[in-house]
Amino acid sequence: MRQTREPSGRLHDAFGAFWQAGLAIVAVFCALKAVAQAPVPTKAFDNPKFHYTVSLPAGCRHDVGPGTLDAICSPEFDAEKSATASAAASVVLEVSTEAVANEEGKTPAELAQSYDEVHFKDELPEAICGEPDKARVKIDNVKQVLEDARVVYSANVVCSEIKFLGLGERQAAVQFLITPAVRYRLMARALKEDFEQNKPAIDAFMTSFQLTPANQ
């Protein structure tokens, strides 16, 4: 019985078409990834009273209080959506300050005794999640760093879902700076999927925070 074989030219053409389709898919994926990772435009804030500067995404709703600065952002950092977004389910970036007394002249080690890791962790459930039940809040990756004139605490926080509000699990990054005159609390919180998607913008917020000379 005679067997026939497909001409090699057809195989070559089929492979070429498959290869080009694969390259097109990779190109689209890379383009989408580049768009997703494009830097988010920011707006700089300077607080002369508490001696700090920070940059927040421009496409957010910015609320300034006596000792707080909040950015409530839609996951897309769209200004129109952010204007009416609920803080509970949005990307929230916050700086809060607390003036303290009787700490002047203390070394970082002494500051760490006045405000230790236990105190830091005890604050997080209520301050970050609005949750009085500590068992419903997961805190990990807790770090304490003693710097020249301050103590820095950081942690990752996961807030449990709130079913009756239809609010899913939220994730947060937290950093507290303890200085002799002021305690600075930085927080970035979002629904878990939005947190991962916007991690570059969250990291940029955290690294943009700087103390100005009067309180470095």
SERO-4910 file (N, C-alpha, C, O; in steps of 0.05 Angstrom, whole numbers):
BEGIN
 pado doro    nc1    nc2    nc3   cac1   cac2   cac3    cc1    cc2    cc3    oc1    oc2    oc3
  Met    A     17    -24      0      0      0      0     18     25      0     36     27     16
  Arg    A     11     43    -19     28     67    -21     21     88     -1     -2     95      3
  Gln    A     41     99     13     37    120     33     45    147     22     64    149      6
  Thr    A     30    167     29     36    194     20     45    211     44     36    206     67
  Arg    A     62    229     40     71    247     61     65    276     53     65    284     30
  Glu    A     58    291     74     52    320     69     78    334     61     99    329     74
  Pro    A     77    350     42    101    364     33    113    381     55     99    393     71
  Ser    A    140    381     56    154    395     78    148    425     78    149    438     98
  Gly    A    141    436     54    135    464     52    110    471     69    109    493     81
  Arg    A     90    454     70     66    459     86     73    458    115     63    475    131
  Leu    A     89    439    123     98    438    151    112    464    159    108    475    181
  His    A    129    473    141    144    497    147    126    521    150    129    538    168
  Asp    A    106    523    132     87    546    133     71    545    159     66    565    172
  Ala    A     62    520    166     46    517    191     62    525    215     52    539    233
  Phe    A     87    516    216    104    523    239    109    553    240    109    564    262
  Gly    A    113    565    216    118    594    216     94    609    226     97    628    241
  Ala    A     70    601    218     45    614    228     42    611    258     35    630    272
  Phe    A     48    587    268     46    582    296     66    599    312     59    610    333
  Trp    A     90    601    301    111    617    314    103    647    315    107    660    335
  Gln    A     92    657    293     84    685    292     61    690    311     61    711    324
  Ala    A     42    672    313     20    675    332     31    676    361     22    692    377
  Gly    A     50    658    367     62    658    393     76    684    400     74    694    422
  Leu    A     91    695    381    104    720    385     85    743    390     89    761    406
  Ala    A     62    742    375     42    763    378     30    762    406     26    783    419
  Ile    A     25    738    416     14    735    443     34    745    464     26    759    483
  Val    A     59    739    461     80    748    479     82    779    479     85    791    499
  Ala    A     79    790    454     81    819    452     58    833    466     62    853    480
  Val    A     34    822    463     10    833    477     14    831    507      7    850    521
  Phe    A     23    808    517     27    804    545     47    825    556     43    837    577
  Cys    A     69    828    542     90    847    551     79    876    551     85    892    569
  Ala    A     62    883    531     51    910    530     32    914    553     33    935    566
  Leu    A     15    894    559     -3    897    582     12    899    608      5    915    626
  Lys    A     33    883    611     49    884    635     63    912    638     64    922    661
  Ala    A     72    923    616     85    949    617     65    970    626     72    988    641
  Val    A     40    969    615     20    988    623     13    985    653     10   1005    667
  Ala    A     11    960    662      4    955    690     25    966    709     19    974    731
  Gln    A     51    965    700     73    973    718     82   1002    713    101   1011    725
  Ala    A     68   1016    695     75   1044    690     73   1060    716     53   1057    731
  Pro    A     92   1078    721     90   1094    746     65   1110    748     56   1122    728
  Val    A     53   1111    771     28   1126    776     36   1155    781     53   1160    798
  Pro    A     24   1174    767     30   1203    772     24   1210    802      4   1200    813
  Thr    A     41   1226    814     38   1232    842     36   1262    847     43   1278    830
  Lys    A     28   1268    871     27   1296    881     42   1297    907     37   1281    925
  Ala    A     59   1317    910     76   1319    934     61   1336    955     48   1355    949
  Phe    A     64   1327    980     53   1341   1003     75   1347   1023     92   1331   1029
  Asp    A     74   1372   1033     94   1381   1052     80   1389   1078     62   1406   1077
  Asn    A     87   1378   1100     74   1385   1126     95   1398   1143    111   1385   1156
  Pro    A     95   1425   1144    115   1439   1160    111   1436   1190    131   1438   1206
  Lys    A     87   1432   1199     81   1429   1228     94   1404   1239    107   1404   1260
  Phe    A     91   1382   1224    102   1356   1234    127   1348   1219    137   1326   1222
  His    A    137   1366   1202    163   1363   1189    166   1337   1173    183   1320   1178
  Tyr    A    149   1334   1153    152   1312   1134    142   1319   1107    127   1338   1103
  Thr    A    152   1304   1087    142   1306   1060    134   1278   1051    146   1258   1060
  Val    A    115   1276   1033    106   1250   1022     93   1254    995     82   1276    990
  Ser    A     94   1235    978     81   1236    952     58   1216    951     62   1192    958
  Leu    A     35   1225    942     11   1208    940      1   1207    911      5   1227    897
  Pro    A    -11   1186    902    -21   1185    875    -40   1208    869    -57   1214    885
  Ala    A    -36   1221    846    -52   1244    839    -81   1237    834    -99   1254    838
  Gly    A    -87   1213    825   -114   1205    818   -130   1195    842   -148   1178    839
  Cys    A   -125   1205    866   -139   1197    890   -154   1221    902   -149   1244    894
  Arg    A   -171   1215    921   -184   1236    937   -166   1241    961   -161   1223    976
  His    A   -157   1265    964   -139   1272    986   -154   1286   1009   -165   1308   1004
  Asp    A   -153   1275   1032   -166   1286   1056   -144   1295   1076   -128   1278   1084
  Val    A   -144   1320   1083   -124   1330   1102   -138   1338   1128   -156   1354   1128
  Gly    A   -129   1325   1150   -140   1331   1176   -119   1344   1194    -96   1349   1185
  Pro    A   -125   1349   1219   -106   1362   1238    -79   1347   1240    -58   1359   1240
  Gly    A    -81   1320   1242    -56   1305   1244    -56   1282   1224    -40   1263   1228
  Thr    A    -72   1283   1203    -74   1261   1184    -74   1270   1156    -81   1293   1149
  Leu    A    -65   1253   1138    -65   1257   1109    -73   1231   1097    -59   1211   1100
  Asp    A    -96   1230   1083   -107   1206   1072   -110   1209   1042   -117   1230   1032
  Ala    A   -104   1187   1028   -110   1185    999   -129   1161    996   -122   1138   1002
  Ile    A   -153   1166    986   -173   1145    980   -173   1142    950   -180   1160    936
  Cys    A   -166   1118    941   -161   1115    912   -177   1092    901   -179   1071    914
  Ser    A   -187   1095    877   -198   1073    862   -174   1055    854   -152   1065    852
  Pro    A   -178   1029    850   -156   1012    842   -142   1020    817   -118   1014    812
  Glu    A   -156   1036    800   -144   1046    775   -131   1073    778   -120   1084    760
  Phe    A   -133   1085    803   -123   1112    809   -136   1132    789   -123   1150    779
  Asp    A   -162   1128    785   -178   1146    769   -191   1167    786   -205   1161    805
  Ala    A   -186   1192    780   -195   1214    797   -226   1215    801   -236   1219    823
  Glu    A   -241   1210    779   -270   1211    781   -280   1188    798   -298   1193    814
  Lys    A   -269   1164    795   -278   1142    811   -270   1145    840   -284   1138    859
  Ser    A   -246   1156    844   -236   1160    872   -253   1180    887   -255   1179    911
  Ala    A   -265   1200    873   -280   1221    886   -304   1210    901   -312   1222    921
  Thr    A   -314   1187    893   -338   1176    906   -332   1148    918   -351   1135    926
  Ala    A   -307   1140    918   -300   1113    927   -303   1111    958   -299   1130    973
  Ser    A   -311   1087    966   -314   1081    995   -286   1074   1006   -272   1058    994
  Ala    A   -279   1086   1028   -253   1081   1040   -250   1051   1048   -228   1041   1048
  Ala    A   -272   1038   1055   -270   1011   1064   -260    992   1043   -246    973   1049
  Ala    A   -268    997   1018   -261    978    996   -241    990    976   -236    978    955
  Ser    A   -230   1013    982   -211   1027    964   -182   1021    971   -176   1008    991
  Val    A   -164   1030    954   -136   1031    961   -133   1056    979   -137   1079    970
  Val    A   -125   1052   1004   -122   1075   1023    -93   1078   1031    -81   1059   1041
  Leu    A    -83   1102   1028    -56   1108   1036    -58   1130   1057    -72   1150   1053
  Glu    A    -45   1126   1080    -50   1145   1102    -24   1151   1117     -7   1133   1122
  Val    A    -22   1176   1125     -1   1184   1144    -15   1197   1167    -31   1216   1164
  Ser    A    -10   1188   1191    -21   1201   1215      2   1207   1234     22   1193   1235
  Thr    A     -2   1227   1250     19   1236   1268      8   1239   1297    -15   1245   1301
  Glu    A     26   1236   1316     19   1239   1344     43   1252   1358     64   1241   1360
  Ala    A     38   1277   1367     59   1290   1383     61   1277   1410     41   1270   1423
  Val    A     86   1274   1419     91   1261   1445    107   1279   1463    123   1296   1453
  Ala    A    104   1276   1489    119   1292   1508    138   1275   1524    135   1250   1525
  Asn    A    157   1287   1536    176   1274   1555    194   1253   1541    204   1235   1554
  Glu    A    198   1256   1515    215   1237   1501    240   1251   1491    258   1237   1480
  Glu    A    242   1277   1494    264   1292   1483    291   1282   1495    293   1277   1519
  Gly    A    310   1279   1476    337   1270   1484    340   1240   1487    362   1231   1493
  Lys    A    319   1225   1484    321   1196   1487    335   1183   1463    332   1192   1440
  Thr    A    351   1163   1468    364   1148   1447    344   1129   1434    322   1124   1445
  Pro    A    350   1118   1410    332   1099   1398    326   1075   1416    303   1065   1416
  Ala    A    345   1066   1431    341   1043   1449    321   1051   1471    303   1035   1478
  Glu    A    323   1076   1481    304   1085   1501    276   1089   1490    256   1084   1503
  Leu    A    275   1099   1464    249   1102   1451    236   1075   1447    211   1073   1449
  Ala    A    252   1055   1441    241   1028   1438    230   1016   1463    213    999   1463
  Gln    A    240   1026   1486    229   1017   1512    202   1031   1517    183   1019   1528
  Ser    A    200   1057   1510    175   1071   1514    153   1061   1496    130   1060   1504
  Tyr    A    160   1053   1471    141   1043   1452    153   1018   1439    169   1020   1420
  Asp    A    147    995   1451    160    971   1442    144    956   1421    122    965   1413
  Glu    A    153    932   1413    141    916   1392    113    907   1401     95    905   1384
  Val    A    110    901   1426     83    892   1436     63    915   1433     40    910   1424
  His    A     71    939   1440     53    962   1437     46    966   1408     23    971   1401
  Phe    A     66    964   1391     62    967   1362     41    947   1352     22    954   1338
  Lys    A     45    921   1358     26    901   1348     -2    903   1360    -22    897   1347
  Asp    A     -3    913   1385    -29    917   1398    -46    938   1384    -71    936   1384
  Glu    A    -33    958   1372    -48    979   1358    -60    970   1332    -81    981   1324
  Leu    A    -48    951   1318    -54    946   1290    -83    936   1285    -95    946   1266
  Pro    A    -94    918   1300   -121    908   1293   -141    931   1291   -156    932   1272
  Glu    A   -142    948   1311   -161    970   1311   -154    992   1291   -171   1002   1276
  Ala    A   -128    999   1291   -119   1022   1274   -120   1015   1245   -127   1033   1229
  Ile    A   -114    991   1237   -112    984   1209   -137    971   1198   -146    977   1176
  Cys    A   -149    954   1214   -173    939   1205   -199    948   1217   -220    940   1208
  Gly    A   -198    965   1238   -222    973   1252   -234    949   1266   -259    947   1268
  Glu    A   -217    931   1275   -226    905   1285   -217    902   1315   -194    900   1320
  Pro    A   -237    902   1333   -230    898   1362   -221    870   1369   -207    866   1389
  Asp    A   -229    851   1353   -221    823   1358   -194    816   1345   -193    813   1321
  Lys    A   -174    815   1361   -147    811   1351   -144    784   1336   -127    781   1319
  Ala    A   -160    765   1343   -159    738   1331   -166    739   1301   -160    721   1286
  Arg    A   -180    760   1293   -189    762   1265   -169    778   1248   -175    783   1225
  Val    A   -146    784   1259   -126    800   1245   -100    784   1245    -90    776   1266
  Lys    A    -89    781   1222    -63    767   1219    -41    787   1216    -42    804   1199
  Ile    A    -21    785   1233      2    803   1232     28    787   1229     33    769   1244
  Asp    A     43    793   1208     68    778   1204     90    797   1193     85    820   1187
  Asn    A    114    785   1191    137    800   1181    142    826   1197    149    847   1186
  Val    A    139    823   1223    143    846   1241    173    852   1244    189    833   1249
  Lys    A    181    877   1240    209    884   1242    212    909   1259    195    927   1259
  Gln    A    234    910   1274    242    933   1289    270    941   1281    288    924   1282
  Val    A    274    966   1273    301    976   1266    307   1001   1281    291   1020   1281
  Leu    A    330   1001   1295    339   1025   1310    357   1041   1292    378   1031   1284
  Glu    A    349   1066   1285    365   1083   1268    378   1105   1285    377   1104   1310
  Asp    A    389   1125   1272    405   1145   1287    389   1159   1309    399   1162   1331
  Ala    A    364   1168   1302    349   1183   1322    320   1174   1324    303   1189   1332
  Arg    A    315   1149   1316    287   1140   1316    287   1109   1315    307   1096   1310
  Val    A    263   1099   1320    258   1070   1318    237   1067   1296    217   1081   1295
  Val    A    241   1047   1278    223   1042   1257    211   1014   1260    226    994   1262
  Tyr    A    185   1012   1261    171    986   1262    156    983   1235    145   1002   1224
  Ser    A    156    958   1225    141    952   1201    128    925   1204    137    908   1219
  Ala    A    107    921   1188     93    895   1189     74    893   1166     67    913   1153
  Asn    A     66    868   1160     44    863   1141     20    854   1157     22    839   1176
  Val    A     -3    864   1148    -28    858   1163    -49    848   1143    -52    858   1121
  Val    A    -64    828   1152    -87    818   1136   -112    820   1153   -114    809   1175
  Cys    A   -132    835   1143   -157    839   1157   -177    818   1146   -180    815   1122
  Ser    A   -191    805   1164   -211    785   1156   -234    798   1141   -239    821   1144
  Glu    A   -247    782   1124   -270    792   1110   -293    799   1129   -295    788   1151
  Ile    A   -309    818   1120   -333    826   1136   -357    819   1119   -365    835   1101
  Lys    A   -369    796   1124   -389    786   1106   -414    803   1105   -425    807   1083
  Phe    A   -423    815   1127   -448    830   1126   -445    856   1111   -465    868   1103
  Leu    A   -420    865   1106   -415    888   1090   -407    880   1061   -403    898   1044
  Gly    A   -404    854   1056   -395    845   1030   -367    853   1024   -359    858   1001
  Leu    A   -351    855   1046   -323    865   1043   -304    842   1046   -304    828   1066
  Gly    A   -289    837   1025   -270    815   1025   -245    820   1042   -243    841   1055
  Glu    A   -228    801   1042   -203    803   1058   -186    826   1048   -183    830   1024
  Arg    A   -175    841   1067   -159    864   1059   -130    860   1070   -126    847   1090
  Gln    A   -112    871   1055    -84    869   1062    -72    897   1066    -80    916   1053
  Ala    A    -52    898   1084    -40    925   1090    -11    922   1095     -1    902   1105
  Ala    A      3    943   1088     32    947   1095     33    970   1115     20    991   1110
  Val    A     48    967   1136     48    987   1158     77    994   1165     94    977   1166
  Gln    A     81   1020   1170    107   1028   1180    103   1051   1200     90   1071   1194
  Phe    A    114   1048   1224    113   1068   1244    141   1079   1250    160   1063   1252
  Leu    A    144   1105   1251    169   1117   1257    166   1131   1284    150   1149   1287
  Ile    A    182   1123   1304    180   1133   1331    204   1152   1335    227   1143   1336
  Thr    A    198   1178   1338    219   1198   1343    214   1210   1371    193   1206   1383
  Pro    A    233   1225   1381    229   1238   1407    206   1257   1409    194   1260   1430
  Ala    A    198   1270   1387    177   1290   1387    151   1280   1375    129   1289   1384
  Val    A    152   1263   1355    128   1255   1340    129   1225   1334    150   1214   1328
  Arg    A    106   1212   1335    103   1185   1324     88   1186   1298     66   1196   1296
  Tyr    A    101   1176   1277     89   1176   1250     79   1148   1243     93   1128   1247
  Arg    A     54   1147   1234     43   1121   1226     35   1121   1197     18   1137   1188
  Leu    A     48   1104   1181     42   1101   1153     27   1075   1148     35   1054   1158
  Met    A      6   1077   1132     -9   1053   1126    -18   1053   1097    -27   1073   1087
  Ala    A    -16   1030   1084    -27   1026   1057    -45   1001   1058    -35    979   1065
  Arg    A    -71   1004   1052    -89    981   1055   -107    980   1030   -115   1000   1019
  Ala    A   -114    955   1022   -131    951    999   -142    923   1001   -132    906   1015
  Leu    A   -163    918    985   -172    890    982   -149    874    971   -132    884    956
  Lys    A   -147    849    979   -123    833    974   -115    834    944    -91    837    938
  Glu    A   -134    830    926   -127    829    898   -118    857    888   -100    858    871
  Asp    A   -129    878    899   -121    905    891    -94    912    903    -78    927    890
  Phe    A    -88    902    926    -62    907    939    -39    896    921    -20    910    916
  Glu    A    -42    871    912    -22    859    896    -19    873    869      4    877    860
  Gln    A    -41    881    858    -41    895    832    -27    922    834    -13    930    815
  Asn    A    -30    935    856    -19    962    859      5    964    878     11    985    889
  Lys    A     19    942    881     42    941    899     64    962    892     75    974    910
  Pro    A     69    967    866     89    987    860     82   1015    870     99   1030    880
  Ala    A     56   1022    867     47   1048    877     48   1050    907     55   1071    919
  Ile    A     42   1028    920     43   1026    950     72   1029    959     77   1044    978
  Asp    A     90   1015    946    118   1017    954    129   1045    949    145   1055    965
  Ala    A    120   1058    927    129   1085    921    120   1104    943    134   1122    951
  Phe    A     95   1101    953     85   1117    975    102   1114    999    111   1134   1012
  Met    A    108   1090   1007    124   1085   1031    152   1097   1029    162   1109   1048
  Thr    A    165   1093   1006    192   1103   1003    193   1133   1000    214   1145   1004
  Ser    A    171   1145    991    171   1174    987    170   1190   1014    177   1214   1014
  Phe    A    162   1177   1035    159   1191   1061    187   1199   1071    204   1181   1074
  Gln    A    191   1224   1077    216   1234   1087    211   1254   1109    193   1271   1107
  Leu    A    227   1252   1130    227   1273   1151    244   1296   1142    266   1293   1131
  Thr    A    234   1321   1147    250   1344   1140    269   1351   1163    265   1341   1185
  Pro    A    289   1367   1159    311   1370   1178    303   1374   1208    317   1365   1225
  Ala    A    281   1388   1213    274   1394   1241    268   1368   1257    269   1369   1282
  Asn    A    261   1346   1243    254   1322   1258    266   1297   1247    255   1275   1250
  Gln    A    289   1300   1234    302   1276   1223    316   1260   1245    328   1239   1240
***
